[in-house]
Amino acid sequence: MLSRIAAAVVPSLGRLTVTSDHATAPAAGSIIVANHTSLADPGI
């Protein structure tokens, strides 16, 4: 249900990009979020 809502809302609010590319700097206004699928991630 949440993914359906997100699929409808995100395109109207702007661009959503998911990447693991470390060679480039984040664009202005970017939000960096850790993926908490590992036990080590909550420490970030």
N, C-alpha and C positions, 0 to 999 in steps of 0.2 A: 504494500500500500504506500509506504513512504517513497519508494523508488518511482511509482507512478506520479506522485505529487511532485517530486523533484524533477522528473522528466518534463512536466508541464511548466514548472516555475522557472527553472534555470535558464532556458532559452530566452525568456522574456526579461530576465534581469541582466544578462550579459553572457560572457564567454566562460565555459568551463573546460579547463585543460588539465589532464592528469599526465604527469611525466616523471621519469626518474633520471632525466638528463642533467648531469652535474656540470656540463661544459658551459652552460649559459647562466647568466644571472636572472633572478626572478624579475618579471615585468613590474613596473610601478603599479601599486595598488594590489599586488598579489597577496594572498593569504596562504601561509605555509602550515600544513597540518601533518602531524605524524600519524602513520597508519598503525593502530594498536592491535595488530594481529599476533604479535610476538610478546613473550613475557618480558623481553628486554626493552620494548618500546615505551612502556609507561614512565620510564626514567628520563625520557627525552623532554 
